[in-house]
Amino acid sequence: MAKKTKAKLRVGIIGVGFIGKVHLEAFAAVPDAEVVAICDIRPERLEEMAAEFDIADSYDDYEDVLARKDIDAVSVCTPNYLHAPITIAALQAGKHVLCEKPLTTSMTEALAMTNAAKAAKKALMVAFSHRRRGDVKWLKQAVGDGMFGGLYYAKAMWWRRSGIPAWGAWFIDKSRSGGGPLIDLGVHMLDMSLYLLGDPRVLSVSASTWAELGPKGKGFYYPPAHDQKFTVEDLASAFIRLEGGKTLTLEASWATYGKHNDAFGVSLFGSSGGAELEVSDYSNKDTLRVFTDIGGAPVTMRPAPEIGHGHTTVAREFTELILNGQPTKEVGLDGVRRAQVIEAIYLSALEGREVTVEDLATLL
């Protein structure tokens, strides 16, 4: 008798812009998943993606996707302000959800989303793709093996010389994005850093934000149209105290007069060694340095780990979680914790003060 083949996870992608296409490519690389429907408000984009990925069914209303009983899960790849309503509706419709980062624009919405996942007994995973990089995976293993001793300080950054999303886009409208490079790029580096540090509890943050270039029409990917308002920051910096005496500094920019064209990374400092991960223009090669002593002399090593697969790994983990019958292991808690810190950073910058653990408790 032939062995029964495991059913594939049937997925719908809601929003097929740049990041939606990334999700389409990711699920296409997962043998146990199949994208059966896509949704977007732009008919020309729907037609283009349906043809490229051989998708039979396209919709301009996400509720039509959620109404399909043959769809098990959805990827939410819309502008940030739509993450919460679509995710909650999907969970209530009995769908598992993979949500693009950030989880949402506020702690109130983040909690509503994770509560909806718990109530529905469905998976809610946030697509923190950068922690799935090969070099980050190697660093995580090295930290766990005690290579650096006790970690006590970390620096994380994502710097762009000129990389503000197009003028007039939802990215630069705080009511739709929730913020600028901090919530767009910085959330990745916050997640990566806390992940490598063992996810310690945040005790306090002290932060500043600036909008020096964007309002002047400088630092954009494409020439701006000056009739649009720039209502977010173009640079954010935060000093974050963590439990166990650890400290993290976080910097995120879309546009600055600096040396980096587009670079991100994290530096780790421990009692018996340190490491630096720096990625320029999304490279996966020669990104790591490890600093230690051998025979009493300082040594710099250059590990060359396997290349990770970012969103494909996320899609595979999401698929396996559901098909293996363990969806409630992921209900968005990582996304909630990161949203808490992002909101605290914006609050600190707005009010010009340190936001303490007591303040943070009110955000949970």
N, C-alpha and C positions, 0 to 999 in steps of 0.2 A: 504493500500500500504506500502510495507517495506521501511524503511528509507535507503537511499543510503549510502553505506559504503565509508568512506574517503579513497582515494587511498594512498598506502604506498609510501614513498620516496625510490626510487631505487638507490642504492649506489654501487660504485666500489671502492675498496681499492687498491691503487698503492703503493706497497712496503709492504711485509708481513713478515718482520723480527720481532724483539721483539715488537717494538711499533705498527707495523701493526697488530699484533695479539691482542694487547690491544684495538685497534680500532674495530677489528672484534668482540671482546667480548662486547664492549660498544654498538655497533649497534644491536647486538643480544638481548640485554636487552631492546631495544626500540621497543614497539609493532608497531609503525607507520613507521618503517624503515625496509628495507630488503637489505642485501648485495647480489648482483646478479653476481658479477664478482670480481676477484682478479688478481693482476699483480705483477710479480717479475722476475728478471733475473735468479733466481736459480730454476731449474725444480724440484729438490727434495723438496724445501720449498713450492713451489706451490702445489705439490701433497699432502704434509702433511697437509697444511692449508685447502685445498679444502675438504679433507676427514674429518678433525676434525669439520669443520663448515658447511659441506654439501653444498658446493658452486659448481654449475654446470659448470661455465665457468671460465677458467684460461688463462692468456695471459703472454707472455714474453716481450711485447712491449706496453707501456702505450697508444700509439696512437690508438691501436686497441680498448682499453677501451673507449677512447674519441670519437671514430667513431660511437659508439653505440647510437642510438637515443633514446633507451628505458632507458638509464641511466640518472638520474636527477642530481646526485652529485657524487663527488669523495673525498676520504680522501687521502691526500698526506703524505706518511709515509716513505719517502726516506731519504738518507743522505742530510744534509743541503744545499749543493751546487746545488742540483737538485730541491729544492722547487720552486724557481722562474720560471725556464723554464716550468716545468710541470704544475704549477698553472696557469700561463699566458695562456698556450695552452688550458688548461681545460676551463678556463673562456671564451676564444675566441670560444671554441666549444659549448658554451651554458650550461656548467655545473656549478653548485654551488660547492664551494671548502671548505673543512675543512682541514686546514694545520697544521701539527704537529709543535710545537715550535722548534726553533725560526722561525719567519716568513721566514727569509732568512739570508744571511751572510753579507749584506751591505745595507746601506740606499738607494742607487741608485736602487737596485733590489726591495727593499720593496716598494718604491714609484711606481715603474712600476707595481707591483702586485696590489696595491690598486687602481691605475688608471685603470687597466684592469677590475677590479671588477665594478668600477663605470661605465665604458663604456659599459660593458655587462649587467649592471643592475642585477648582480648576487651576491649572498652572498659569502663573504670570511671571514671565522672565524678561529682564531688561537686557538689551543687546549691548553689554559692555564688551565690545569686541577686542579692545586693545589689551585687556588682561589675558587674552588668548594668544597673543603673539608668542613666537618661539623663544625670543630673548627674555620676555617677562616670565614665561614658564620656567626657563632655566634659572632665572634669579630667584623665583619662589622656591625651587628645590634647593638652591644653594643656601638660602636663608634657613630653610627647614633643617638642613644638614649642619647648621651651626658654623658655616664658613666665615661669617663676619662677626661671630660672637653675639653680644647683645646689641641690637640696633637701638640707637637713641635719637637720631636726627635724620631727616629726609628733606630733600628739595625737589620739587616737581615744577615743570614749566611746559607751556606750549606757546611759542613765540612765532608771530608772523610779522614780516616787514610790511607787507601790503596784501591783506587777505580778508577784507570785509566782504561778506556776501553782497550781491548786487543791490544797489540803492533802490529802495522801494519794495524790496523783498520783506517777507514776514520776519526774517532774522533780525532786522534793525528796528522792529516795532515791539516794544516791551510788552504791550497788551497781548501779543500773539506768541512771542518767543519766551517771555519770562526774564530775559536779560541778554547780554552780549556774549563775548568769548568765554566768560566764566561758566555759563550754563551750557554753552555749545562745545567748547574744547576743554575747559578746565574740569568739567565733570568727569571726563575720561581720565585725566591725570590724578584727580582726587581718588577715583576708584582704584586706579592702578597702585597708587602709593599706599592707601589704607590696606589694600589686599596684600601687598608685599610686607607691610608692617604687622600683619596678623589681625587687622580690623580692630584696633583699639578704640575705646570709647573716646569721643571728642569732649574735652572739658571746657574749652573756650576758644573764641576766634577774635582776632583784631584785623580789620581789613580796610582797604581803600579801593575805590574805583575811579576811573577817569574817562572822559570823552573829549579828547584833544584833537584828533584828526578826523574822525567820522563826520562830525557836524560841519566841517569845512569842505566835505566832499573829497577828502584825501584818503588813501589807503584802501581803495576798493579794487576788487578783481576786475570790474568793468567800469567804464566811465559813468559817473552818477548823473541822475536827473535831479536838479537842485530844488524841485518843488516837493520833495519827499522829506519827512522829518526823521531824524536820527534820535531815538529815545532810549538807547541802551549805552553801556560802557564800551570803550574799545580796548581798555586795559584794566585788569583787576589783579590785586595782590593781597595775600592773606597769610597771617601768622597763626598757626593752629596748635594749641596745646592738647596733648593726648594723655590718656591714662598711662601709668607706669613711667612717667618722666620723659616720654618721647615728645618730639616736636616736629611739625611739618610746615614748610613754607610752600605756598602755591602761587604761581603766576600764570596768567593767561592773557594773551593779546591777539587781536585781529590786525592791528596796525601800530607799529612803533618805529622810530628811527633807531634801528639796531642791526646787528650783524646777520641775524637769521632771516632767511627767506621764508621758510616754513619748517620749524623744528620742534620736536617735543622730547621729553625725557624725564628721568628721575635719578637722583643721586642718593645713595644710602651710606650712612656712616655708622660703623659698629665698633665694639671694643677690641676686635682683633682683625678687622678688615673693612673694606668699603667697596662700593661698586658705582659705576656710572653707566647709565643707559641713555644714549642720545641718538635720535632718529632724525635725519635730515631728508626732507622731501619724500617721506614715507618709505625710505629704504629699509630693507631687511638684512643688509650686509654690513659687517664691521660696526656694529652698534654698541658693543659692550666693552667695558674696561673693568677689571677687578684689581684692587690695590691691597697688597699684603706684605708681609716680611718673610723671607726665606733665608735661613742661615744668618739672621741678624741684619740683612740688607733689604731695603725696600724693593719690591718687585711689582711690575704692572703686567697683568695677563690680559689676553684678548680672546675670550671664548668665542667659538663659532657654533652656536646651537642651531638645531634645525629650524627652518622657517615655519612659523605658525600660519594658521589659515583663518584668523579673525572671525568674520561673520559666518563662514562655513562651519567652523567649530561651534559657534553659538547655535546655528540651525541644527547641527547634528545632536548636540546635547539636549536641546529642546525636544527634538523628535524622539530621542531615546528615553527621555524622562517620561513622556506620555505613553509611548508604546510599551514601556516596561511597567506601566501601572503605578508610577510614583509622582503624579503631577503636583501634589500638594507639598512636595519638598521645595518648590519654588513658588512663592506667592508675592514676589516683588519687594522683599524686605531690604535687599541691597539698594534698590532704587529709592526706597523711603529714606534710608540712612543717608544716602548721598544728597537727596533733596533737602534733608534737614540741615546739613552743613552748608549747602549752597544758599539756602534761605537765611541762615545765620550770618554768612559772609555779607550778603546784600544788606541785612539789617545793621551790621556793624559799620559798613561803609556809609549808609544813609545817616545814621545817628552819630557817627564819629566817636564810637566808644567800643570797648571790648564787650563782646556778648559772652556771658558766663554760662556755666552748666545749668544754673537755675533758669536762665532765659531759654536755653535749648530745650529744657524739659517741657516748657509751655508749647513747644512746636511739635511735640509728639502726642 
